[in-house]
Amino acid sequence: MSLADVRAALQAELSATPEFYDFKVLHTEREGSLWRVTLEPGYVYAEGQRPGQTSAQALLDDSLDGASAWWGLPSKGGASVLAVVPEEDQLVLQNASAPPPGPDHLIRLYPPRFLNAVADAWADTPWAEQALAALPDLQHPDASEAGEPLTGAPFRWLRPAQRQALSLVQYTSAFLWGPPGTGKTTTLGVLLAEYLERRPQARVLLLSTTNQAVDVATVAVDKALHKGRREALRPFVQRLGTRFDAAAYAGREHLIPTGDHDLIARLARAEAARPAARDAAALKAWADRVADLRDDLRASSLKVLQRCRLASMTTTRAAFTLKTLRELSTDGEPPFDLIVFDEASQVSLAHALILMPLGRARLFAGDPQQLSPVLRSTDREARRWLGRSAFAQMPRRAPSVAMLDEQSRMAAPIGDLVSDLFYDGVLRVAEVAQHSPDWRAARERTFGAIGPDEHVHVHPVSRDGGWSADARGPVRRESAEAAATAVAAALHSGDWAPKDIIVLTPFRAQRALIRHCMQAHGVPDAVRVSTVHRAQGSEAPVVLFDPADGRQPFLQTEEAQRLINVALSRAQAKVVLYLSAGDLTNPLLAPIVQRQRLAQDARAVVPLASLAAERGFPGNAVGRRVSAGRVTGEVAGVSPDGLQLWLINERTGIRQTLDVAFWRQRARAVDGPVAQ
């Protein structure tokens, strides 16, 4: 482990990340001061890749908002991307210096390259050496500086695991493991509210991966200060950056560094009135109005870091403003007493480490069983430093780790499925939720033909998905149409609103197809259709999950396991899976169906040891419901050589291998000689 390793990893990832994309233009149309450019879906050249390896359709999403555009023919020009309309394969450009190119010409986009700021920080050798020296502290933390222990007062409703998590501030590095629906953000808010009170001189830097996540975490701290009767501290919590959701701060304008509280309300109203990207002129006027309001905010926040007790921002902003954050220190000591990384499973180890010297202590909050940092490079060092988060260094069963184990989001059958597949069965429905009639009623609703008592439903699909050359990705029209039909019928019934439903798929090509099908069925844009990567942090009563093609190699990886976890755990009342026979060859999807099937199995359980004592073993066990030690399940078959049994675990749906000789030996130990 050396600086050279980290720097090589960063360079490998930067090299694997195209600096630009060349798209082929189909049509260009002027709309006032804006330009609408329609792209050919089947053509894009990504720097460093062969033409045709990807597609415009696979790349066009809101991550390209704000990208720089350039073209050389018929005349040189540039612009910025105001909006992307993925369903129409369109860009909306603003501030163009010349007319964009017409049909068959190319337009080049330069997306933001946030990793450059992290690489620049690691190039500063003295600072980078401090960062690398902090790595061992993740696994072997020291006791933090003395301070009053946190008790959770006055929040008597805290669950045992949430109360235990308050002790994490006693360590220089600690981990708050919060599976879905366990109240991780609420716990974090209570912890930080009390931390600020009991350590009057302490300063906190609260970071998260997206602006939305920063908003949620910041508001959670403010709520805890208010409910905990710590009103005097609320003005000292400040949200840095201008890309916040203004509506989230209605009645909490003190969290934004401006004296003009009406400015927040005006911004919230303006943002709520965003027109559709199809109306380019209205979109331009809206963007200008919002930009002016945000410029006013930016000018108001210059000195906020020097006076606040808790500053919150994105991890990306922290990397870009690292020099400013370092200058807050006047005595050579870290400028913050505590740095909190929220949604830390998505922050690369290299990114987290380079920020760690800013604080005397660090707390990582998130879930290592959910999405990990996005990585393009296949380089070994890149996987080590950029494909993993700080959770990869989390010690096992240490007092510096607290895992929340009660969830109040998912109906019990959904929660049990998620718990058994991804959390070794430790996750359970919180008692307060179990005893709440309103909570149960909200999760016992009919969705089409799916009754109120069915929470995990598999919708059979007759055809497998496959790779589409036009879309440059896996697609399946049958499941897209089925999902669109189900959503349209649910909305037409009046029992469900657009905000109640999320449709998820792993692939952008299938997402685009589902959106087209939704439009054809008259489903409003308010129904969320998303790739799973963009869904972490969201939830809804109903989740429809379409894997498109479960046979794809990507969907059989460790990262795919996290992705499926995220998809299932967004659901509160119903999760509907669209699965074909090909999907059921996937070792991550098949256990869901097997588990559902075996949950209905009322046959008596036969000890495997007793079957092993009979003549005909192991063949006599095939198709039987058996117990093998602490595992109960169905014997699915025998290996061709007769030396192994395959058992489908009832709890997880996963196929396990059992040794025939071992069970014969156990039968002898219990019953004497085994019949041959």
Number of C-alpha atoms within 10 A of each C-alpha: 8 10 15 11 15 23 21 17 24 24 17 19 22 19 14 17 17 17 15 20 20 21 23 23 22 18 17 18 14 15 14 11 13 20 23 22 26 21 25 20 24 19 22 27 21 22 15 13 13 10 14 15 14 21 23 27 28 21 17 22 19 14 12 19 18 19 20 18 23 22 20 14 14 13 10 13 17 21 23 21 23 23 26 23 18 20 16 16 20 26 26 26 28 22 13 17 12 14 19 29 23 18 14 13 17 24 23 20 23 18 18 15 13 13 17 15 18 21 21 14 19 24 15 10 11 9 16 21 15 16 22 19 14 17 20 11 17 24 18 17 21 15 14 17 13 8 11 11 14 21 15 22 13 13 13 9 11 16 19 11 15 26 21 19 26 22 19 24 25 21 23 23 30 31 30 27 25 24 26 30 24 25 20 24 22 18 26 23 22 28 24 24 26 22 22 20 15 14 13 10 9 15 22 23 24 25 26 28 20 17 21 16 20 24 22 17 23 27 21 20 24 26 19 24 23 15 14 16 11 16 12 10 18 21 17 19 29 27 25 23 17 19 13 20 18 22 18 16 18 14 11 17 21 20 22 25 26 20 13 14 16 12 18 26 17 16 21 19 14 17 17 12 11 15 16 12 18 16 11 23 17 14 20 23 14 16 19 11 15 18 14 12 17 19 11 14 22 15 11 15 18 12 10 18 19 11 12 18 21 26 23 26 25 24 23 20 19 22 23 18 12 17 11 12 19 18 11 16 14 9 7 9 14 19 22 24 20 26 26 24 27 27 28 29 25 24 28 24 24 26 24 23 23 22 24 25 24 24 20 18 26 30 26 27 25 26 23 21 21 24 25 23 18 14 16 17 20 12 15 13 19 25 19 17 22 26 25 22 24 24 26 15 16 21 16 9 9 13 16 26 21 22 22 25 24 25 23 20 25 31 26 22 17 21 26 20 25 25 23 18 20 19 15 11 16 13 23 19 20 17 12 13 18 14 10 10 9 11 18 15 11 13 22 18 20 17 22 13 7 14 13 15 14 18 25 22 16 16 16 12 18 13 16 19 24 16 15 13 14 16 21 20 20 22 28 22 17 17 28 24 19 18 23 24 17 17 27 19 17 18 19 12 12 8 13 19 14 16 13 18 24 25 27 27 26 25 20 23 25 30 27 25 20 29 24 18 19 24 15 12 16 13 20 13 12 12 18 18 20 20 22 25 19 12 19 19 14 12 23 20 21 24 25 27 24 28 27 29 26 27 20 17 10 12 21 16 13 11 17 17 21 19 23 22 24 25 29 26 25 28 29 26 29 31 26 21 25 21 26 21 15 17 23 17 14 17 18 20 21 19 23 20 17 20 22 19 12 19 13 8 14 8 10 9 15 16 15 23 22 19 21 25 23 16 12 12 20 24 15 13 23 17 13 19 23 26 19 16 9 5 13 19 28 23 26 16 19 19 12 8 6 14 13 18 22 19 28 25 22 23 22 23 27 21 20 15 15 16 12 18 14 13 20 23 17 18 20 16 12 13 12 11 12 19 12 8
